[in-house]
Amino acid sequence: MLETVIVLGSFVFFTALVGFVTWLLTRKDDHGSSAGYFLAGRTLTGGYIAGSLMLTNLSTEQLVGLNGAAFKDGICVMAWEVLAGASLVVMALYFLPRYLKSGIATVPEFLEERFGDSTRAITSIIFIVAYAGILLPIILYTGATGLTGILDVKGILGIERADVAANAPADAMGTADYAILWGAVWMIGIIGSLYAIFGGLRTVAVSDTLNGFGLLVGGFMILFFGLSAINSESIFAAVEEMYVANPEKFNSLGGADSSVPVSTLFTGVLLLNLFYWCTNQQIIQRTFGASSLKEGQKGVLLAGVLKILAPLILVIPGLIAFHLYGGTIANDKAYGTLVSDVLPTWLAGFFAAVMVGAILSSFNSALNSTATLFSLGVYKQMLHPNASDERVIHAGKIFGTILAIVSMTIAPLLAGQDSIFGYLQKMNGLYFIPIFSVVLVGMLSKRAPKIAADAALIFGFVAIAIFYFVIQPMTKDAAIDLNQPFYDFHFLGLMFALLVGFQLLMAQVAPRETPYEQKDAGAVDMTSWPLAKPLGIGLIVIVFGIYAFFASVNTIFPVTPAESAAASAAQID
């Protein structure tokens, strides 16, 4: 009983502390104007931008989902993190200067400037539909799953698996499980909505930064305690023990049956990474609030450094869980089980609070971005062009509230997915690829016309949806099953090449009347950070170095079959 009180008490205390400090730091902010509410008054510095970028990304779909993928496939899933370092270099040096020069608040707003109002409207609607139906529910579901596992809610409530058949799998869910899941989803959703709807972007960024520090501390604690559970004498000896037992898990080049086959690193995986860090409204909105290009580049490149280190808390714990539990638990329960088993009781409440912070960060950031897209791209642009800032913000708050309720209703229905992280990446392709192709062509070509961009957006979204929901189900029992990551990612690469090629062809066949010339809106100081290029080049070299090292680690540290068999036998015993 005392342990339960300590866990819940520390959880409530740390969660409330972040909320109070955030309110203290943002209570005098401008929440009455569009620039203040949606762009933090363009006052964000490098530290806030880096912290907000990291924690918006490092949420439970990463902690739970990516560690679950590592549990299944090994270290090759680090592609989603390590490649992000290179993608953020592209963002800092190429995309960010063009965004800030236009003084925009949303990616669709940039596309309106480049192509026209119809392109902005189509992109806004695609973003809103995708966030509402894919991103927000997954954030809530993975958050609730991770939180209830760490806090051992069923144990606290004294609930047994009596409503589950005796011969059911270990990960089967009963009535009580669903009730707990629904309760956790709605608790997280309501708290996150308060941040996003009533606080605005700076409130989101400040809370992200505070929670980000806690997440990094908590993540490294799990790494330390997990390795200590394998070998209490030395964490380096623990890593060696893990490698000897399962050397195949330490290959950075995934096989054809993994969730990240090596060939896909150059097609779909790379494209999804570039979109996510260069054109995804949910992520890059905080960079639009930068006080200057220099501060924006500092924040983005600092985030790139942190992303290269992220596998320490987003991949290695999954490998630790595999070493400790083998195949006895479901992939997406690996992280929660590990945390519950290795973390001391007195720290469980703190880490649960950190997890909630991570969940809230991603949820409120996505919700704030979706409300921004609706308010500026639909309500003001399409419905009420002459609306005042007050009416635009009010409309965004109402829409955000409705969207939060819809997301909280959908989230529990995701229970039962084989790999929630894999599902997320697959569904992201629906809108990532069409939008990224249009943004990239808009920057590269001065003659690509509006009709080409609009057609690429609509055709790309519809074609990928047909492939996912019509063609793939038809081949499930065929000789060639297209329902594999290998085909998913290569199809996305092929679709991207097709969409880009079509737009560039239209630029030659039916070019716009006058070449596009970007104008400086004068929103921020556009002086570049002197260290941006050297640091960017250094990050890319490190990315290649990490891949080269783990691709050849079996050659550098060979493990004989006898050693591996002996280690596996010891692990089973």
N, C-alpha and C positions, 0 to 999 in steps of 0.2 A: 504493500500500500504506500509506504514512504517513497519507494522508488518511483511509483506512478505519479505521486504529487510533485516530486523533484523534476521529472521529465516534463510534465504538463506545465508546471510553474515556470520553468526556464524557457519553455517554448513560447508561452504567452508574453513573458517579460521581454525577450529579445525581439519578438514580432512587434510589440507595442513600442519598444525603444526606437526602432527604425522609423516607424510611423511618426513618432513625436519629433525626432530630429529632423525628418524631412519637412514636417509642417513648420518647425522653427526656422529652417533655412529658406523656405519659399513663401512664407505667409505674406510678405510684402511685394511679391511678384505681380507683374501685370497680367491678369487673367481676363481682362475686358476687351482686348484687341486681338485680331487674328494673328498678328505677328507675335504677340506675347503668349497667347494660348497655344498656337500650333508650332511656333518656332523658338520658344523660350526667349523671345525678344532679341534673337541673334546675339546671345551673351555667353554661349557655351565655350569653354576653354578646352585644351587638349585632354586634361585629366578627366573631366566629366564625359567628354565624347568617348574616350577609350573605355572608361568604366561602363558607360551605358551600352556601347556596342558589344562589349564582352558579355554582360549579364543578360542583355536581350537575347543573345545567342545561347549562352550557357544556362539553359533552363533544364527542366526535367525531361524534355524530349531528347536532350543531349545526355544528361547524367544517367537517366534510366535507359533510354533507347540506344545510345551509342555504346555504352558499356554492355548492354545486352547483345548488340551486334558483335562486339569484341569477344564476348563469352562464346559466341557461336563460331565466328570466322577468324578470330585472332587479330594481330596488330595491323593487318592490311586495311582495316576500317579507319585507321588514322588519316586516310586520304581526306576525309571530310574536314579535318582540323588542320593538318599540315599544309594542304593545298590552299587553305584559306589565307595563310600567310602571304603567298604569292598573289592571290586575288586582291588582297587589301593593298598591296603595292600598286596594282593596276588602278584601283580606286583612287588612291592618294595622288598618283602622278597624272592620270589621264581623265578619269570621270569627274572627280571632285572639282577641279578648276572650272570645268564647263558648267557644272551645276551651280556653283556659287556665283559665277559670272552672270548667270541669268537671274539670280535672286529669287529662285523658286521655292515653294513650300512642298511640292509633290512632284514625283516623276511624271505623272500625266500632264502636269502644268508645263514641264519642259517639252513634252511631245506636242502640246498645243502650240507653243512658240515655234517649234521646228516644222510641224506639219499642218496643224489646224485643229479646230474645236472638236470635230468628229473623232479624231484620233485620241484626244484627251478623254472624251466621254466613253469610248469603247474600253480604253485602258483602265479607267476608274472603275467601270462596272466589272471588268474581269478581276481586278484586284479585290474588290469588295466581296464578290461571290466566292473567290478562292479563300480569302481570310475567314469568311463566315462559315463556310462549309468544310474547310480542311484545317487551317492553321489553329484557329482559336479552340475548337473542340479537342484537337490533339494535345495542345498545351494543357488544357484542363484535365484531360484523362490521364496523361502521364504524370502530371503533378499530383493528382489524387492517389494514383497507384503507388508512387514513391513515398508520399507522406504517410499513408496508412500503413505501409510496410515498415517504415522507420520507427513510427510511434507504436507499432504493434497494437493498433486500435482494437482488434478482435480480442487480444489478450487482456487489454485494459477493461473491456466491457464483459469479459468472461464468456465470449461466444465461441462455441465449438462448431465443428463442421458437420453437425448432426443433420443438416438439411441437404447434404451432398451424399450421393450414393457411395457405398463402401468401396466399390471398385472403380470409382472415378479417378481421373488423373490428378496429380498433386496440385495442378494449377486450375482445376475446375472451380467454378464459382457457384455458390449457393445464394439463397434469398438474402441472408445476412450480409454476404459480401457485396451484393448489389446495393443494398440499403446503405452500407458504409460508403461505397463508392459515390452514390448519389449525394450523400451528405457532404463528403469532402469536396466534390466538384462545386457544389453550390456555395460552400463556405469560401473557397478560394476565389470563385468567380465574383462574389459580392464584394469582397475586400479589394480585389484587383480593379473592379469597376469604379470604386470610390477614388482610387488614385488617378485613373485614366480620365474619367468623365469630369470630375470636379477639380482636378489639379492642373492638367495641361502638360506640355512636353517637359518643362523644366522640373516639375514635381516628379515626373517619371524618371528623368535623367539623374536627379539627386538620389532618389530612392534606389535606383539601379546601382549607383556608385557605392553607396553604403552597403547594400546587399552583396555587391561584387566582392568587396573586401572579405566579408564573412564567408562567401562561397569559396574563395580561394583558400582561406585558412581551413575551412571545414573539409574541402576536397583533399588537401594535402594531409590532413589528419587521418582521413580514411585510407589514403595511400600508405601512410606510415603504419597504422594499426593493422591493416590488411597484410602487409609484408611481414610484420612482426608475428602475425598469427601463423605464417608459414615457417619462419625461422626467427626465434626470439633473440638470437645472438647477433645477427647482422642482417640488415635489409639487402645488402649486396649479395650475401649468401642466399637470401630468399629468392632474389631474381635469378641467380644461377640455378637454384633448385627448380624453379618454374621452367626455365629454358631446357634443362636436361630432361625434365618429365615430358614436355610437349614442345619440341623445337619447331614443329610446323606452325605453331601459333605465333612465331616471331619473324615471319616472312612478310615484308612490306608489299610484296607482289602477290595479290590475291589470285587464286585459281579460278577456273571457269565456273565452278559451283559455289563460289563465295558471293557475298552481297556486293563486293567491289572487285570484279575481275580486272586484271592488270590492263587489258586493252581499253577498258572503259575510262581509264584515267585521262585519256586524250580526247574523249568524245563527251558523253553525257555527264560524267562526274565533273569534269573541268568546267563545262558550260553551266551546270547547276551552281557550282561554287562561284563562278564569275557573276552570275545573275544575283545570287544571294547577297554578295558583298558590294556589288556595284550598282544595282538597280532595284533592289527589293525595298519598297517603301517602308516596311516595318523596321528594317535595320538602318537604312541610311538617313532616315528623317532627322535623327539627332545631328548628323553632319551638316544638314541644311541650316541648323541653328548656330553654326560656328561663328565666333566673333570675327574671324579673319581666315583667309586661306591658310596662313601659317599655322594657326591653332588647329584648324581642321586636319591638316596633314600630320601634325604632331599626334593628334588623337587617333587617327586611322592607322598610322604606322606603329604606334605603341600597341594598339590592338593586334596588329600583325605579329609583333614579338610575342605577345601573350598567347596567341593562337598556336604558335609553334610549340609552346610549352604545354598547351591544353591536354594532349594525350596522356600526360601524367595523371590527370584526374578524370579523364573521359574515356580512356582505353585500358590503361593498366589495371584499374580495379576490376574490369571485366575479366581480364586474364587471371587475376588473383582468385576471383570467384570460380572460374573454371577449374583451377588447380585444387581448390578446397572442396567443391561440390560436384565436379564432373558434370554429368548430364542428368542429375537428379532434380533440377528445378527448371522452370521455364526461363527462356532467354531474358525477357523483360522484367523478371523478378530477381535477377542476379544481383543487381546493385542494392536494392532495398534489403535483401537477405544478408548481404555482406555487411552493410552498415549496421543492421540490427544485431549481428553476431559479434562484430569486432569492436564497436564503439563503446567505451565505458558509459554506464548509465548516466552519470552526472553530465556527460556531454551530449546525450541523445536529444534533449530538449533544444539545446543550442543549434545542433545540426538540423533538426526539424524546422526550426525557425529560419535557418539559412536556406533550406529547401523551399520553404514557402516564399521567401524573398525572391529566389530564382524563378519560381512559378509566376509570382505576381509581376516580376519584371517583364517576362516574355508576354504574359497575358495583357498587362496594361499597355505595353508598348504597341502590340498588335491592335488592341482596341483603340488606342489613341490615333494610330495611323489610319485605321479604317474610318474612324469618325472624321479625320482630316480629309480623307479622300471623298467622303460623302458630302461634307460641308462645303468644300471648295470646288470639287469636281462635278457634283451632281446638283446640290441645293442651290449654290450661288451661280454656277455656270449655266445649268440647264433649266432650273425652275424659277429662281428669283434673282436675276442679274443685278438688281438694284438694292438688294437686301443689305441692311446695316451689319456691322461687325457683331453687334449684340444678337441680332436674329440668326446670323450664320452660326455663332457659337452655340446658341440655344438649340438650333436644329441638330448640331453635332452631338450635343449631350443627349437629346431624345433618341436619336438614332443609335448612339453608343449603348444606351440602356436597353433598347429593344434587341440589339445585336448580342449583348451579353446574356440576356435571357435565352435567346435562341441557342447560343453556343453551350450554355450550361445544360440545356435540354438534350442536345445532340451528343455531348461528350461521353456519357455513360454507355451509349450505344456502340462505342468502338471496342468494347470488351470482347476478347476472343480473337483479335488479330494475331497472326503468327509472329510478326515483327513490326512493332509500331513505328520504329525508326525507318525501316525499309518502306513501309506504307507511306510515311510522310514524304520521303524523297521521291517516290514514284508519283504521288499525287502532285507534288510541287512542279513536276515537269509540264503539267497541263497549262500553266500560265507563265512559268519561268521562261521557257523557250521562245514563245511568240513575242513576249514583251522585250526580252533581251535582244532579240534579232532586230526589232524596230528601233530601239534606243541606239544600238551600235551603228546601224546604217544611218540613222539620223545624224550621228556625229561624224561618220566617215565620209558620207556623200552629201554634197551641196545641192544635188539635182534630183534626188529621190523624191517622188511626188506623194501627196497625201493619199491618193487612191491606193498606192502600193502598200503603204503602211497599214491602212485600214483593212485591206484584203489579207495581209499577212497575219494580223492579229486575229481576225475572225477564222480564217482557214486553219491557222496553226492550232488554235484552241480546239476547234471542232475535230480536226484530223487526229490529234493526240487522244482526245476523248473517245473517238470511234475505235482507235487502236486498243486503248485500255479496256473499254467496256463492251465492245462488240467482237473485234477480231481475236483478242487474247482468250476470252472465254470459249470461243469456237474451237481453238486449237489445244485446249486443255488435255484432251485424250488422244490427240493426233500424234503422228510419228515425230514431228518437230513441235515441241511445246514452247510457244512464244512467251509464256508467263515466267520468264527468268530475268534476273537483273541484267544479264549479258545482252538480251534483246531489248530490254527497256532502255538502257543507256545508249546503245548504238542507234536505236530508232530515234531517240531525241537528238543525237548528233546529226543524223541524216536529215531530220526535219529542220534543224537549225540551218544547215547548209542550203537546203531547198528554199527556205524563207529569205535568207540573205541574198541568195542568187537571184530570186525573183525580183526583189526590190532593186537590186543593182541593175538588172536588165531593164526594168521599167524606167530607171534613171536615164537610160540610153534611148529607149523607145518613145517614152512619153514624159520627158523631164518637166519639172516645174518651170514656170516662165522665167523666174529670176533666181539666181543661185542664192542659197541660204547664207546669210551672214549673221553670226551671233553678236548681239549688242550687250555691252556691259551695263547692267542695271545699277551699278554703284552701290549695291547693298552692303558689301564688306570690302576691306582692304585685300587686294588680290596679290600681294607680295608673297612669293613662294618661300617656304622654309628652306634655308640653304642646305640642311642635312637630309632633305627628303630623298634626293636621288642616291646618295651614297648608302643611306640606310636601306632604301628599297632594293638596291642591287645586292647588298649583304644578305637581306632576308631571302631573296631568291636563291642565292648560292647555298644558304643553309638548308633550304627545302630540298634541293637536289642532293645535298650531302646526307641528310637524314634517310632519304630513300635509298641511296647507294649503300649506306651502311647496313640497313636492315635487309636489303635485297641479298647481301652477301654474308650475312651474319652466320649462316650455317657453314660457310666456307672458312670464315675466320675462327669460329669456335665449333669445330665438328663434334657431333655427338654420335657415338656408336650405337647400333641397335640394341646391344646388351645394356648399355647405360640407360637408354630410354625405357627399355622394358623393366629394368630394375626399379627405376624411379616411378613408373606407372604402378608397379606392384606395391611399392611402399605407400603410394598415394591412396590406393584402394584400402590397404590395411589400416 
